[in-house]
């Protein structure tokens, strides 16, 4: 269990660096998240940027590694499509080139299977019986999860749901 530092207690840059290393070692982090955490701990901007640079140089922090882990994790665990994953990475201030690389790295078969399974599960609980309305509801659900319209309708039209 990690300690919570009250807002009124300041920690030194060295203490913050040690805590930030542990924070990054636990799971992949975006530099934005680390900066936010360092500011939360009361560090000045200069110290924050120095620590982020040191964490990057020592390999504790890596935007590319984070982007790939985020993309594969959100697809696997949350059932998110590329559009929602992209929005999440943009929110984490990840550069566009790294976002493209992370989205491209997703296995296409796994991606399609995830969407098809998502549609099947939703179809099993959907009470609408009118074919067009049913298809529209399933499509809206999958679009809300961040999947591309073309792929959604391709799978809806080629599978009995």
Backbone as a printed PyTorch tensor [residue, N CA C, xyz], in Angstrom:
tensor([[[  0.8460,  -1.1780,   0.0000],
         [  0.0000,   0.0000,   0.0000],
         [  0.8860,   1.2350,   0.0000]],

        [[  0.5530,   2.1950,  -0.8110],
         [  1.3870,   3.3960,  -0.9110],
         [  0.8870,   4.4710,   0.0420]],

        [[  1.8300,   5.3390,   0.4240],
         [  1.4870,   6.4060,   1.3440],
         [  0.8830,   7.5780,   0.5910]],

        [[ -0.0580,   8.2190,   1.2130],
         [ -0.6550,   9.4180,   0.6520],
         [  0.0230,  10.6100,   1.3070]],

        [[  0.5150,  11.5240,   0.4650],
         [  1.1770,  12.7140,   0.9830],
         [  0.1480,  13.8320,   1.0600]],

        [[ -0.1630,  14.3090,   2.2650],
         [ -1.1210,  15.4080,   2.3790],
         [ -0.6170,  16.6420,   1.6270]],

        [[ -1.5420,  17.4410,   1.1220],
         [ -1.2060,  18.6060,   0.3070],
         [ -0.3040,  19.6000,   1.0350]],

        [[ -0.4390,  19.7000,   2.3570],
         [  0.3380,  20.6940,   3.0860],
         [  1.7690,  20.2430,   3.3970]],

        [[  2.0840,  18.9770,   3.1660],
         [  3.4400,  18.4770,   3.4130],
         [  4.1720,  18.4050,   2.0740]],

        [[  5.2950,  19.0910,   2.0060],
         [  6.0880,  19.0990,   0.7880],
         [  7.1450,  18.0010,   0.8790]],

        [[  7.4140,  17.3740,  -0.2460],
         [  8.4930,  16.3980,  -0.2660],
         [  9.6080,  16.9440,  -1.1440]],

        [[ 10.8010,  16.4440,  -0.9190],
         [ 11.9470,  16.9260,  -1.6980],
         [ 11.9090,  16.3200,  -3.0950]],

        [[ 12.6840,  16.8970,  -3.9820],
         [ 12.7580,  16.3920,  -5.3590],
         [ 13.2890,  14.9590,  -5.3690]],

        [[ 14.2500,  14.6720,  -4.4930],
         [ 14.8170,  13.3130,  -4.4350],
         [ 13.7730,  12.3190,  -3.9440]],

        [[ 12.9960,  12.6940,  -2.9270],
         [ 11.9280,  11.8140,  -2.4360],
         [ 10.8740,  11.5970,  -3.5270]],

        [[ 10.5560,  12.6670,  -4.2270],
         [  9.5590,  12.5780,  -5.2960],
         [ 10.0560,  11.6710,  -6.4220]],

        [[ 11.3360,  11.7460,  -6.7330],
         [ 11.8850,  10.8980,  -7.7940],
         [ 11.7700,   9.4260,  -7.4120]],

        [[ 12.0660,   9.1060,  -6.1730],
         [ 11.9660,   7.7160,  -5.7020],
         [ 10.5130,   7.2320,  -5.7740]],

        [[  9.5850,   8.0960,  -5.3320],
         [  8.1610,   7.7420,  -5.4020],
         [  7.6980,   7.6060,  -6.8550]],

        [[  8.1900,   8.4790,  -7.7230],
         [  7.8090,   8.4380,  -9.1340],
         [  8.3540,   7.1720,  -9.8100]],

        [[  9.5500,   6.7460,  -9.4260],
         [ 10.1050,   5.5000,  -9.9650],
         [  9.2130,   4.3190,  -9.5940]],

        [[  8.7640,   4.2940,  -8.3490],
         [  7.8670,   3.2210,  -7.9090],
         [  6.5270,   3.3000,  -8.6460]],

        [[  6.0420,   4.5100,  -8.8320],
         [  4.7850,   4.7580,  -9.5450],
         [  4.8740,   4.2340, -10.9810]],

        [[  6.0050,   4.4570, -11.6300],
         [  6.2040,   4.0120, -13.0090],
         [  6.5180,   2.5130, -13.0870]],

        [[  7.1560,   1.9730, -12.0700],
         [  7.5080,   0.5500, -12.0770],
         [  6.2640,  -0.3220, -11.9060]],

        [[  5.2440,   0.2010, -11.2360],
         [  4.0190,  -0.5550, -10.9880],
         [  3.2880,  -0.8690, -12.2890]],

        [[  3.1680,   0.1040, -13.1770],
         [  2.5650,  -0.0880, -14.4920],
         [  3.0270,   1.0300, -15.4140]],

        [[  2.8490,   0.8080, -16.7110],
         [  3.2450,   1.8320, -17.6850],
         [  2.4580,   3.1150, -17.4280]],

        [[  3.1460,   4.2420, -17.5020],
         [  2.5160,   5.5410, -17.2720],
         [  2.8270,   6.4890, -18.4220]],

        [[  1.9130,   7.3940, -18.6620],
         [  2.1380,   8.4660, -19.6280],
         [  2.8840,   9.5880, -18.9150]],

        [[  3.7720,  10.2860, -19.6190],
         [  4.4670,  11.4060, -18.9920],
         [  3.5050,  12.4260, -18.3710]],

        [[  2.3690,  12.6470, -19.0090],
         [  1.3620,  13.5740, -18.4680],
         [  0.8940,  13.1150, -17.0820]],

        [[  0.6660,  11.8200, -16.9140],
         [  0.2210,  11.2930, -15.6190],
         [  1.2940,  11.4850, -14.5490]],

        [[  2.5470,  11.2930, -14.9340],
         [  3.6520,  11.4600, -13.9850],
         [  3.7930,  12.9400, -13.6060]],

        [[  3.6950,  13.8150, -14.5980],
         [  3.7520,  15.2610, -14.2950],
         [  2.6250,  15.6520, -13.3400]],

        [[  1.4200,  15.1730, -13.6250],
         [  0.2750,  15.4810, -12.7540],
         [  0.5200,  14.9900, -11.3260]],

        [[  1.0740,  13.7870, -11.2030],
         [  1.3350,  13.2100,  -9.8820],
         [  2.4060,  14.0230,  -9.1540]],

        [[  3.4540,  14.4280,  -9.8610],
         [  4.5270,  15.2170,  -9.2420],
         [  4.0030,  16.5730,  -8.7710]],

        [[  3.1420,  17.1910,  -9.5870],
         [  2.5360,  18.4700,  -9.1810],
         [  1.6460,  18.2720,  -7.9560]],

        [[  0.9340,  17.1530,  -7.9510],
         [  0.0680,  16.8240,  -6.8070],
         [  0.8990,  16.7010,  -5.5230]],

        [[  2.1200,  16.2280,  -5.6700],
         [  3.0130,  16.0970,  -4.5220],
         [  3.6730,  17.4200,  -4.1480]],

        [[  3.3750,  18.4820,  -4.8890],
         [  3.8570,  19.8100,  -4.5380],
         [  5.1750,  20.2110,  -5.1580]],

        [[  5.6090,  19.5310,  -6.2020],
         [  6.8860,  19.8730,  -6.8250],
         [  6.7470,  21.0570,  -7.7760]],

        [[  7.7960,  21.8270,  -7.8640],
         [  7.8490,  22.9610,  -8.7920],
         [  7.9920,  22.4280, -10.2200]],

        [[  7.6290,  23.2510, -11.1780],
         [  7.6690,  22.8570, -12.5920],
         [  9.0690,  22.4210, -13.0160]],

        [[ 10.0760,  23.1690, -12.5920],
         [ 11.4600,  22.8270, -12.9610],
         [ 11.8190,  21.4310, -12.4570]],

        [[ 11.5250,  21.1490, -11.1790],
         [ 11.8270,  19.8320, -10.5980],
         [ 11.0240,  18.7410, -11.2960]],

        [[  9.7800,  19.0420, -11.6060],
         [  8.9160,  18.0720, -12.2840],
         [  9.5240,  17.6810, -13.6220]],

        [[  9.9210,  18.6700, -14.4150],
         [ 10.4860,  18.3850, -15.7360],
         [ 11.8200,  17.6520, -15.6380]],

        [[ 12.6160,  17.9830, -14.6380],
         [ 13.9000,  17.3000, -14.4280],
         [ 13.6670,  15.8320, -14.1230]],

        [[ 12.7180,  15.5640, -13.2370],
         [ 12.4210,  14.1730, -12.8530],
         [ 11.8600,  13.3930, -14.0390]],

        [[ 10.9590,  14.0030, -14.7970],
         [ 10.4010,  13.3260, -15.9790],
         [ 11.5190,  12.9940, -16.9660]],

        [[ 12.4430,  13.9010, -17.1720],
         [ 13.5770,  13.6580, -18.0830],
         [ 14.4460,  12.5130, -17.5630]],

        [[ 14.6950,  12.4900, -16.2530],
         [ 15.5130,  11.4210, -15.6650],
         [ 14.8000,  10.0700, -15.7730]],

        [[ 13.4850,  10.0570, -15.5190],
         [ 12.7220,   8.8070, -15.6220],
         [ 12.7130,   8.2900, -17.0580]],

        [[ 12.6730,   9.1950, -18.0070],
         [ 12.7120,   8.8120, -19.4210],
         [ 14.0880,   8.2600, -19.7710]],

        [[ 15.1470,   8.9390, -19.3140],
         [ 16.5190,   8.5120, -19.6080],
         [ 16.8340,   7.1430, -19.0070]],

        [[ 16.2720,   6.8460, -17.8410],
         [ 16.5510,   5.5700, -17.1710],
         [ 15.5800,   4.4650, -17.5720]],

        [[ 14.6030,   4.7900, -18.4190],
         [ 13.6910,   3.7610, -18.9220],
         [ 12.4590,   3.5080, -18.0720]],

        [[ 12.2980,   4.2450, -16.9890],
         [ 11.0920,   4.0940, -16.1790],
         [  9.8710,   4.6090, -16.9330]],

        [[ 10.1050,   5.5730, -17.8070],
         [  9.0390,   6.2390, -18.5440],
         [  9.3570,   6.1380, -20.0310]],

        [[  8.3870,   5.6410, -20.8160],
         [  8.5890,   5.5000, -22.2510],
         [  7.2280,   5.6580, -22.9220]],

        [[  7.0700,   6.7510, -23.6790],
         [  5.7810,   7.0430, -24.3170],
         [  5.3500,   5.9640, -25.2970]],

        [[  6.2830,   5.4540, -26.0710],
         [  5.9370,   4.4240, -27.0590],
         [  5.4620,   3.1520, -26.3610]],

        [[  6.1950,   2.7360, -25.3510],
         [  5.8270,   1.5380, -24.5880],
         [  4.4630,   1.7330, -23.9410]],

        [[  4.2390,   2.9210, -23.3760],
         [  2.9410,   3.2270, -22.7610],
         [  1.8180,   3.1400, -23.7870]],

        [[  2.0130,   3.7620, -24.9520],
         [  0.9660,   3.7930, -25.9850],
         [  0.5800,   2.3760, -26.4130]],

        [[  1.5550,   1.5070, -26.6090],
         [  1.2710,   0.1220, -27.0030],
         [  0.5470,  -0.6290, -25.8870]],

        [[  1.0010,  -0.4630, -24.6580],
         [  0.3680,  -1.1390, -23.5230],
         [ -1.0610,  -0.6400, -23.3240]],

        [[ -1.2610,   0.6590, -23.4540],
         [ -2.5870,   1.2590, -23.3010],
         [ -3.5410,   0.7140, -24.3610]],

        [[ -3.0900,   0.7190, -25.6150],
         [ -3.9440,   0.2760, -26.7210],
         [ -4.3250,  -1.1980, -26.5700]],

        [[ -3.3470,  -2.0470, -26.3230],
         [ -3.6640,  -3.4770, -26.2120],
         [ -4.4970,  -3.7610, -24.9650]],

        [[ -4.2110,  -3.0580, -23.8790],
         [ -4.9770,  -3.2560, -22.6470],
         [ -6.4210,  -2.8120, -22.7630]],

        [[ -6.6450,  -1.6620, -23.3900],
         [ -8.0180,  -1.1590, -23.5370],
         [ -8.8290,  -2.0420, -24.4760]],

        [[ -8.1970,  -2.5920, -25.5090],
         [ -8.9050,  -3.5160, -26.3990],
         [ -9.2270,  -4.8070, -25.6410]],

        [[ -8.2280,  -5.3840, -25.0090],
         [ -8.3800,  -6.6770, -24.3410],
         [ -9.2950,  -6.6110, -23.1220]],

        [[ -9.0780,  -5.6250, -22.2520],
         [ -9.7910,  -5.5920, -20.9750],
         [-11.1160,  -4.8120, -21.0280]],

        [[-11.1660,  -3.7290, -21.8010],
         [-12.3510,  -2.8730, -21.8170],
         [-13.2040,  -3.0390, -23.0660]],

        [[-12.6800,  -3.7430, -24.0690],
         [-13.4110,  -3.9120, -25.3140],
         [-13.5580,  -2.6170, -26.0910]],

        [[-12.5400,  -1.7600, -26.0300],
         [-12.5690,  -0.4870, -26.7440],
         [-12.0760,  -0.6770, -28.1670]],

        [[-12.6610,   0.0930, -29.0920],
         [-12.2100,   0.1250, -30.4690],
         [-11.1400,   1.1900, -30.6570]],

        [[-10.6030,   1.2310, -31.8690],
         [ -9.4990,   2.1570, -32.1750],
         [ -9.8540,   3.6270, -31.9370]],

        [[-11.0980,   4.0070, -32.2530],
         [-11.4740,   5.4250, -32.1100],
         [-11.4490,   5.8600, -30.6440]],

        [[-11.9520,   5.0100, -29.7590],
         [-11.9650,   5.3460, -28.3300],
         [-10.5510,   5.2810, -27.7420]],

        [[ -9.7710,   4.3070, -28.1940],
         [ -8.3820,   4.1990, -27.7440],
         [ -7.6060,   5.4450, -28.1650]],

        [[ -7.8200,   5.8770, -29.4160],
         [ -7.1380,   7.0810, -29.9160],
         [ -7.4840,   8.2870, -29.0530]],

        [[ -8.7620,   8.4590, -28.7200],
         [ -9.1800,   9.5820, -27.8660],
         [ -8.5030,   9.5140, -26.5020]],

        [[ -8.4260,   8.3160, -25.9460],
         [ -7.7640,   8.1440, -24.6540],
         [ -6.2990,   8.5260, -24.7050]],

        [[ -5.6200,   8.1210, -25.7760],
         [ -4.2000,   8.4570, -25.9250],
         [ -3.9970,   9.9470, -26.1740]],

        [[ -4.9030,  10.5620, -26.9320],
         [ -4.8250,  12.0110, -27.1220],
         [ -4.9910,  12.7270, -25.7830]],

        [[ -5.9090,  12.2410, -24.9690],
         [ -6.1340,  12.8230, -23.6440],
         [ -4.8850,  12.7000, -22.7610]],

        [[ -4.0930,  11.6560, -22.9990],
         [ -2.8470,  11.4570, -22.2460],
         [ -1.6760,  12.2120, -22.8730]],

        [[ -1.9480,  13.0310, -23.9000],
         [ -0.9470,  13.8670, -24.5740],
         [  0.1460,  13.0480, -25.2570]],

        [[ -0.2440,  11.9270, -25.8290],
         [  0.7050,  11.0960, -26.5750],
         [  0.7760,  11.6350, -28.0080]],

        [[  1.9850,  11.7580, -28.5810],
         [  2.1330,  12.2740, -29.9510],
         [  1.3960,  11.4060, -30.9790]],

        [[  0.8890,  12.0530, -32.0190],
         [  0.1030,  11.3800, -33.0590],
         [  0.8330,  10.2080, -33.6990]],

        [[  2.1140,  10.3560, -33.9460],
         [  2.8810,   9.2740, -34.5830],
         [  2.8810,   8.0210, -33.7030]],

        [[  3.0140,   8.2020, -32.4040],
         [  3.0100,   7.0550, -31.4880],
         [  1.6100,   6.4520, -31.3740]],

        [[  0.5910,   7.2930, -31.4510],
         [ -0.7930,   6.7930, -31.4280],
         [ -1.0300,   5.9250, -32.6580]],

        [[ -0.6180,   6.4230, -33.8320],
         [ -0.7860,   5.6360, -35.0700],
         [ -0.0700,   4.2990, -34.9570]],

        [[  1.1440,   4.3160, -34.4410],
         [  1.9240,   3.0760, -34.3090],
         [  1.2450,   2.1000, -33.3520]],

        [[  0.7240,   2.6090, -32.2490],
         [  0.0570,   1.7470, -31.2710],
         [ -1.2160,   1.1400, -31.8470]],

        [[ -1.9910,   1.9400, -32.5720],
         [ -3.2330,   1.4330, -33.1640],
         [ -2.9420,   0.4260, -34.2740]],

        [[ -1.8930,   0.6740, -35.0350],
         [ -1.4920,  -0.2410, -36.1050],
         [ -0.9990,  -1.5680, -35.5360]],

        [[ -0.4180,  -1.5330, -34.3500],
         [  0.1410,  -2.7420, -33.7500],
         [ -0.9260,  -3.7110, -33.2420]],

        [[ -2.1670,  -3.2530, -33.1350],
         [ -3.2340,  -4.1440, -32.6660],
         [ -3.4660,  -5.2350, -33.7060]],

        [[ -3.5180,  -6.4740, -33.2490],
         [ -3.7340,  -7.6070, -34.1440],
         [ -5.1380,  -7.5310, -34.7420]],

        [[ -5.2110,  -7.5340, -36.0730],
         [ -6.4890,  -7.3480, -36.7680],
         [ -7.4840,  -8.4760, -36.4670]],

        [[ -7.0120,  -9.6980, -36.3970],
         [ -7.9060, -10.8280, -36.0940],
         [ -8.4720, -10.6990, -34.6890]],

        [[ -7.6260, -10.3760, -33.7380],
         [ -8.0700, -10.1910, -32.3500],
         [ -9.0670,  -9.0380, -32.2720]],

        [[ -8.7920,  -7.9740, -33.0090],
         [ -9.6460,  -6.7820, -33.0210],
         [-11.0460,  -7.1250, -33.5490]],

        [[-11.0880,  -7.8110, -34.6860],
         [-12.3650,  -8.1950, -35.2980],
         [-13.1230,  -9.1680, -34.3870]],

        [[-12.3870, -10.1210, -33.8030],
         [-13.0140, -11.0980, -32.9020],
         [-13.6080, -10.4040, -31.6770]],

        [[-12.9110,  -9.4040, -31.1650],
         [-13.3920,  -8.6630, -29.9990],
         [-14.6970,  -7.9520, -30.3370]],

        [[-14.7420,  -7.2900, -31.5060],
         [-15.9560,  -6.6020, -31.9270],
         [-17.0930,  -7.5940, -32.1550]],

        [[-16.8150,  -8.6990, -32.8240],
         [-17.8580,  -9.6890, -33.0910],
         [-18.4110, -10.2620, -31.7840]],

        [[-17.5410, -10.5500, -30.8390],
         [-17.9810, -11.0610, -29.5390],
         [-18.8210, -10.0150, -28.8060]],

        [[-18.3890,  -8.7620, -28.8740],
         [-19.1280,  -7.6520, -28.2570],
         [-20.5370,  -7.5680, -28.8540]],

        [[-20.6300,  -7.6790, -30.1740],
         [-21.9260,  -7.6270, -30.8560],
         [-22.7970,  -8.8280, -30.4820]],

        [[-22.1960,  -9.9980, -30.3740],
         [-22.9600, -11.2080, -30.0090],
         [-23.5220, -11.1050, -28.5960]],

        [[-22.7060, -10.6400, -27.6640],
         [-23.1580, -10.4930, -26.2800],
         [-24.2950,  -9.4830, -26.1970]],

        [[-24.1320,  -8.3610, -26.8790],
         [-25.1790,  -7.3290, -26.8790],
         [-26.4430,  -7.8460, -27.5650]],

        [[-26.2860,  -8.5640, -28.6750],
         [-27.4390,  -9.1020, -29.4040],
         [-28.2440, -10.0710, -28.5410]],

        [[-27.5560, -10.8170, -27.6840],
         [-28.2380, -11.7870, -26.8230],
         [-29.1560, -11.1060, -25.8120]],

        [[-28.8560,  -9.8650, -25.4550],
         [-29.6740,  -9.1570, -24.4660],
         [-30.5960,  -8.1200, -25.0980]],

        [[-30.4600,  -7.9180, -26.4050],
         [-31.2690,  -6.9030, -27.0920],
         [-32.6690,  -7.4400, -27.3670]],

        [[-33.6830,  -6.7000, -26.9130],
         [-35.0760,  -7.1510, -27.0530],
         [-35.7240,  -6.6880, -28.3550]],

        [[-35.1200,  -5.7200, -29.0200],
         [-35.6850,  -5.2270, -30.2820],
         [-35.6930,  -6.3600, -31.3150]],

        [[-36.8360,  -6.5820, -31.9530],
         [-36.9600,  -7.6610, -32.9450],
         [-37.0080,  -7.1640, -34.3850]],

        [[-37.3480,  -5.9000, -34.5950],
         [-37.3840,  -5.3580, -35.9570],
         [-35.9420,  -5.3370, -36.4860]],

        [[-35.6780,  -6.0290, -37.6110],
         [-34.2900,  -6.2020, -38.0880],
         [-33.4890,  -4.9080, -38.2400]],

        [[-34.0610,  -3.8700, -38.8820],
         [-33.3120,  -2.6300, -39.0810],
         [-33.0700,  -1.9120, -37.7590]],

        [[-34.0810,  -1.8580, -36.9020],
         [-33.9270,  -1.1890, -35.6060],
         [-32.9200,  -1.9420, -34.7400]],

        [[-32.9840,  -3.2650, -34.8040],
         [-32.0560,  -4.1000, -34.0320],
         [-30.6140,  -3.8400, -34.4870]],

        [[-30.4110,  -3.8450, -35.8050],
         [-29.0760,  -3.6090, -36.3550],
         [-28.5780,  -2.2160, -35.9670]],

        [[-29.4580,  -1.2300, -36.0180],
         [-29.0860,   0.1400, -35.6620],
         [-28.6750,   0.2290, -34.1870]],

        [[-29.4090,  -0.4570, -33.3230],
         [-29.0690,  -0.4340, -31.8920],
         [-27.7150,  -1.0950, -31.6410]],

        [[-27.4790,  -2.2230, -32.2990],
         [-26.1920,  -2.9060, -32.1400],
         [-25.0440,  -2.0420, -32.6720]],

        [[-25.3030,  -1.3910, -33.8130],
         [-24.2730,  -0.5280, -34.4080],
         [-23.9550,   0.6520, -33.4930]],

        [[-24.9790,   1.2680, -32.9140],
         [-24.7560,   2.4010, -31.9970],
         [-23.9570,   1.9510, -30.7670]],

        [[-24.2760,   0.7820, -30.2660],
         [-23.5560,   0.2530, -29.1100],
         [-22.0620,   0.0780, -29.4370]],

        [[-21.7770,  -0.5640, -30.5680],
         [-20.3820,  -0.8050, -30.9590],
         [-19.6620,   0.5050, -31.2680]],

        [[-20.3730,   1.4560, -31.8750],
         [-19.7670,   2.7660, -32.1600],
         [-19.4300,   3.4840, -30.8490]],

        [[-20.2830,   3.3290, -29.8590],
         [-20.0270,   3.9250, -28.5470],
         [-18.7970,   3.3420, -27.8740]],

        [[-18.4620,   2.1130, -28.2390],
         [-17.2560,   1.4730, -27.7240],
         [-16.0200,   1.8700, -28.5300]],

        [[-16.2310,   2.6580, -29.6090],
         [-15.0990,   3.1790, -30.3540],
         [-14.7040,   2.3900, -31.5900]],

        [[-15.5760,   1.5230, -32.0580],
         [-15.2630,   0.7690, -33.2710],
         [-15.7100,   1.5460, -34.5000]],

        [[-15.0390,   1.3020, -35.6080],
         [-15.2810,   2.0080, -36.8530],
         [-16.5840,   1.5320, -37.4970]],

        [[-17.3630,   2.4780, -38.0380],
         [-18.6670,   2.1660, -38.6360],
         [-18.5560,   1.1320, -39.7510]],

        [[-17.5490,   1.2640, -40.6080],
         [-17.4070,   0.3260, -41.7300],
         [-17.2630,  -1.1000, -41.2300]],

        [[-16.4110,  -1.3030, -40.2270],
         [-16.1820,  -2.6400, -39.6890],
         [-17.4290,  -3.1490, -38.9630]],

        [[-18.0940,  -2.2880, -38.2320],
         [-19.3170,  -2.6770, -37.5270],
         [-20.3390,  -3.2210, -38.5210]],

        [[-20.6090,  -2.4650, -39.5820],
         [-21.6240,  -2.8880, -40.5360],
         [-21.1690,  -4.0900, -41.3630]],

        [[-19.8780,  -4.2010, -41.6160],
         [-19.3710,  -5.3940, -42.3010],
         [-19.6950,  -6.6430, -41.4710]],

        [[-19.4160,  -6.5860, -40.1790],
         [-19.6750,  -7.7430, -39.3150],
         [-21.1670,  -7.9700, -39.0930]],

        [[-21.9230,  -6.8900, -38.9650],
         [-23.3740,  -7.0440, -38.7990],
         [-24.0140,  -7.6600, -40.0440]],

        [[-23.5150,  -7.3050, -41.2140],
         [-24.1010,  -7.8030, -42.4560],
         [-23.6480,  -9.2090, -42.8230]],

        [[-22.5130,  -9.6550, -42.2770],
         [-22.0030, -10.9860, -42.6410],
         [-22.2070, -12.0220, -41.5470]],

        [[-22.7970, -11.6180, -40.4160],
         [-23.0230, -12.5620, -39.3170],
         [-24.4820, -12.5070, -38.8840]],

        [[-24.9820, -13.6540, -38.4830],
         [-26.3480, -13.7310, -37.9780],
         [-26.3200, -13.3930, -36.4860]],

        [[-26.8830, -12.2300, -36.1560],
         [-26.8520, -11.7920, -34.7470],
         [-28.2480, -11.6140, -34.2070]]])
